[in-house]
Amino acid sequence: MKIKDPYAALRYKEFNMFLVLRFAMVFAWSMQFIVIEWVVYSMTKNPLSLGIIGLMEVIPAIAMALFAGHIVDQNEKKDMLFKCILAFSAISFGMFLLTWPRITSDFSINKILYCIYFLVFLGGLVRAFLGPTIFSLLSLIVPKKVYPNASTWSSSVWQTAAVVGPALGGFSITWIGIHWSMAFVVVCSLLSLIVLTQIETKPILNPKIGEPIMESLKEGVKFVYTNKTILGALSLDMVAVLFGGAVALLPIFAQDILKVGPEGFGFLRAAPAVGSLLTMFISAHVPLYKNAGIKLLGAIFAFGICIIIFGISTVFWISVLALFFSGVADGISVVIRQTILQLKTPDAMRGRVAAVNSIFVGSSNELGAFESGLTAKLMGTVTAVVFGGSMTLLVVIFTGIKLPAFRNLDLQKDLEEHENQE
């Protein structure tokens, strides 16, 4: 089997089970986030409340990330994933109860809001462990020679769920209501637990079991800092996501600017994921590892342009197209970044590197949501989005000029080395 086979990773049964599990989890998580965004903004009509949702998740995610990476590297991955999914299911059930009028009819809006924020905070704790666990488990399911292909398919499934989850979340608010939408989220999370039983227990590859936690954390941070390729990719994407967080303001655009209701909200929320998904499926057949640096810079620059167009648009379908093409650009960025991480991270450090990645990139989604909510409150919604897109462009230009080595990055040699390992 050669790495050039676009379906190489799909020929491993456990990897297919992994994809089903990941789809169910991402679908449930993204649908829940959409429903909660809608509920919170409907209650408050305050853009800052959308930013607070992001802040409540990012605080524990950042605070626990490095410790979570250490714990993941020290423990068996399937068991860790089981605990993460079980915790998420409990949080989703709590959201289900909070959206049940029969239970919350005597609650004030503020009490319901604070309870939602608290559950989102707990979700941030879970996410701190979930990302490193999934990243580490993937590398134990397939051989090294198919890491890039497996990363592409894994990212594609993530984006598929990120398309269907938000779209169905927007439509289900109208079709079955908020409460039963949350019930569906609970069912999906429990389904992922069942699928997990089809994956065997994996060995722990870390030779330093029992290593003092501070030494372990120091080693993980030092590795990322000294590996300029990984550091550059994470830093660039973090800034783009941080300043390009227009998605967090979509409830405002849907309700107050474009006036398209929950159905239009679903389309807007799904549009970037559709574009990203399309890119990822194409990249399985047309790999992006050649001239990866310039492609990554170009993709993030295009992302910033799309965000600016979305911000100034007052026509629904132009807004949808702008978000779609922002997803295309983001898909290129995700595939290249994940390939860099999988090819250049040692097995024993995958949990810690993934934890640093979650701080740089994953948590920047929530920080981006808070930044967007805050700037929208201070500048106005449209100005905040245009400002974010413009800052993304400036960062890309600065990086391209100041870091020529990153601009000339090519992953061809790394890929050939992994092909020859087996």
N, C-alpha and C positions, 0 to 999 in steps of 0.2 A: 504494500500500500504506500503510495507516495503522497507527500504533502500537497501536491498540486491537484489532487482529487478534491473537488469542492465539497464532497459529501464524506470526507474521510472520518471526521469525528462522529458522524451519525451512524457509522457502522459498529459502534460500541453500544450495547444494550443499556448499560448503566448510564451512559451519557444521555440517552434518550429519556430515561426516567428523570434524570437531573433537569433536563429541559422542561418536562411537564411540571415538575415541582417548582421550578423557578417561574414559569409562566403563572401558575396558580398564586404564588406569593406576591409577585409584582402586580398582577391583576388586582388582587384583594387590597394591597397597600395603596395603589394609585386610585382605585375606585373610592376607597374610604377617604382619601385625602380630598378628592373632588367633592364628595358629599359634605364633608366637614367644612370645607371652604364656603360652600353655598349656604350652609346653616349659619355659620358665624357671621358672614356678611349680611345675610338677611335679617339677623337679629340686631346688628350694630350699625349697619350702613356706614361703617368707618373703615377706610382703607388701611389704617394702622393695625386694625384687628387681624387682617390677613398677614401682616408682617409679624405679629406676635405669635401666630401659629408656627411660622417658621422658626422664630426665636426659641419657642418652647421646645422644639425638637432638636435644634442645633446645640443648645447648651449642654445637655447630657451626652449628645453624640460626640462633641469635641472633648469634653471633660474625661470621658471614659475610653476614647478611641485607642490610645496607646496601651492602656491596661488591658483592653479587650484583645488587642493584637497579641500581647504576651500570653494571655490565657488561651487563646485559640492555638498558638504555636505549641503550647504545653499539653493540649488535650486532644482526644479523638474527635474528628470533625463531624461525623454523623450524629453523635450524641449531642454535640454543641448545637447543631442545626435543629435537632428535635426540640431542644429547650427554647431556642429562639422562636420557632414557629408556635410552640405551645403558649409562650408569653404573648405573642402577637394576637393569637386567637382570644386570649383572655381580655386584652385591650379592646379588640373589636366587639366582643360581647358587651363590654362596658359602654361603648359608643351606641350599640344597639339599644341598651336600656335607657340611655340618655335621650334618645330620639323617640321614645315610646311615650306619647302624651298621657297614657293611663298612669304611668309612674311619675312623670315629671310635671303633671298638671298643677301641683301645688308649689313647684319650684319657681323662684324668680329667674328672670333672664340672666342676671349676673351669676347666680349659683350654677345654672346650666353651663354658662360660658366658662366659669372657673373649672368646673369638672372636665369639660372638653380639653381645656389647656393642660390640666393635670395628666389626662390620659395621653395626650400628644407628647408630653414630657416623658412619660414612661415608654412610649414608642421610640423616642430618641435613644433611650438606654438600650432597648432591644436592637435598634439599628446599628449601634456601635459594635455589637457582636456579630450581627447577621452578615454584614459586608465581608469582613475578613474570613468568616467561616465559609461562605460560598466561594470566594476566590481560592481558598486553600483546597476545598473539596474538589473543585474542578480539576486541579492539577493532579489529583490522585485517581481520577476516573479514566483519564486518557493518557497515552504515552506522550513524551515530550515532543516527538516529531509532529504531532498534530495540535500542539498548543495554539498556534495562530488560527487554525481553522476552527478549533473548539471555541476560542474566544469570540470569533466572528459569529458563530451560530448562537452562542450564549447571549451575546449582546443583541442579536436579532430577535431572539425570543423575549428578552427583556423589553425591547422596543415594541414588539407585537402586543405584549400585555399592557404596555404603557399607552398603546393606541386604543385597545378595546376597553380597558379599565375606565379611563376618563370619558370616553364616548358613551359607554353604557351607563356610567355614573350620571352624566348629564341627562340622558334620556330616562333613566329609571326614576329620577326625582319626579318627573311628570307622570310616568306610567304607573309606578307602584308606590310612590311616596318615599320620603327620606327614611322612615323606620324600616321598611322592608328592604330597601336598598342596603342598609347596614346588615340585615339578616343574611343577605346574599354574600356579603363580604365574609361573614363568619363561616359560612358553608365552604367557601373557596379556601380559606386558610386551613380548615380541618381536612379538606381534600389533599392538600399538600403534605399533611402528616401521613396520610395513608400511602401516598406515592413514595415517601421517604423509606418506607419499610422494604422497598424493592432494591435499595442500594445497600451493599454490604459494608460492614465496619471496616475502616481503613487504618493502616499502620500510622504511627506517629513518627515522622521522619526527623524530628528535631533531636540532635545528639546531646543537647544540653538540658535534658529534663531536670527540673528542680533548680535551674539557674536563678539566682537572686533577681527579683523583678526589676530593680533599678538598673542592673547591669544589662539585662535583656532589653529594656526600653532604650538605654543609651546606645546599644549596638544597632538597634533598628533605625533610630533617627540618624545615626552616623552613616549607615549604609546609604540611606536615601540622599543625605546631604552631599556625600562624596561622589555619588553616581549622578553626574551632571545631566545625563540623558533623561533619567527618571525625574530628577528635580525640575528640569526645564519643562517637561511635558505636563507635570502636575501643576506647576506654578502658572503656566500659560492658560491652562484650562480653568483653573480656579478663578483667575481674574475675569475670564470671559463669562463664566457662569455667575460670578458675583455681581457684575455690572449688567449682565444681560438677562436679569431675572424678571422679564416682563410677564412671564407665565403666572407669576403670583398675583398679578393685577387683573387677570382675565375676568373674574367675577364683576369688576367695575366696568370693564369694556362691554361685557355682555349685557349687563343690566342698565347702565347709565349712558354709555357712549354709542354703541352700535344698536342697543335695544333689541336683542335677538332672543332673550329668554333662556331657559335652561337647555333647550335643544341646540340653540346656537352656541351656547357655552360649551356643550359637549363637542361640537365641531371644532371650535377654537382650541380647546384643550387637547384634542386628538391630533390636530393638524401637524404640529412639529414632530410628534412621534411617528406619524405616517411617513413623513419625509425621511426621517432617520432610519426607519425600518426598510424603506426602499433602498437606501444607500447600503445598508448592511447586507441585504440579500445579494445585491450586485457585487459587493466586495468579496463575497464567498467565491465568486467566479473570476473576479478581476481584483487580485490582491493589491493592497495599498502600501506594502512595505518598501517599494522602490521610491527613492526620493521622499521619504516619510516626513522629513523636517519641513520642507517647503510646502508639502501638501497640508500638513497640520496648520501651519501659519495661514495659508490661503483659506482653509476651511473656517477658521475662527474669524478671519477678516470678513468673509462672506456672511457669517453669522451676525456680526455687528451691523452690517448694512441692512440685513433683513429685519433686525429688531427696530432700527430707525424707521424703516418703511411702515412696519406695523404700527409704531407709535403715532405717526402722522395720518394714518389712513382713517377715513370715516365711512368707507364702503366695506361691507361685511366680507365679500368674496376676495377683495384685495387683501384684507387682513388675514383671511384664511391662507391665501397663497404665500404671503410673507412669512407666516408661521411655518407653513409647509417647507419652504426653502431654508428656513432657519434650522429645521430638523434635518434636512439633507446635509447641511454643513456640519451640524452637530454629530450626525452619524459617522461622518468621515473622521472627526476628531476622536470619537469614542473608540472606533476600531483601531486607529493608530495607537492611541494611548494604552488600550488593553493589550495590544500586541507587544508594545515596549515593556509593560509590566511583566507579562508572562515569560518573555524571552530573557529578561535581564534580572529576574528575582530568584535567588537560591531557594530550594524547597524548604529549608529549615527556617526561613525568614518570611514566608508568604503572609502569615497572619499579621506581622508587624508592618510590613510594607503596605499591605492592603489597608491597615488601620491609618497609616499616614496618608494614603490615597483618600480615605474617607474624610480626613480632616481637610485636605486640600480641595478636593472636588465634591465629594458627596455632601459634606456639611456646608459647602459654599452655596448649594441650592437654597438651604434655609436662610443662611446669611444674606443671600441675594434677595430672598423673599422679604426679609426684614428691611434691607436697604431700599428695595422698591417701595414697600409700604411707607417707610419713613420719608423718602424723597417725594412720593406722591402726595403725602400730607403737607410737605413744605413747599413743593414746587408746582403741584398739580400733576395729575396722572400722565397726561401726554408728555409734558416736559420731562418727567422722571424717566420715562421709557427712552426718549430720544437721548437724554443725558447718559443713560446706561450703555446704549449702543455706541455712542461716540467715544466713551471711555474704553470700550472694548477695542475699537479701531486703533486708538492711540497706543494701547499696550502691545498690540500685535506689531505695529510699525516699530516701536521701541525695541521689542525683542528681536525682530528680524535684523535690525541694524546693529545692535550691540552684541548679539550672540551668533556670529557667522557659523560656528561649529554646529550649533543646533539647527540652523537653517539648512546646512548641508547633510543632515542626518540621513543615513540610508541603512535599512535593516536587512538587506540582502545577505550579508555575511553571517549575521546572527542566525538567520533562518537556515542557511546551508549547514551551519554547525549542528543545529538540532536535528536536521534531517539525517545527518550522518551518525547520530548517536545510537540509532537502532537499526 
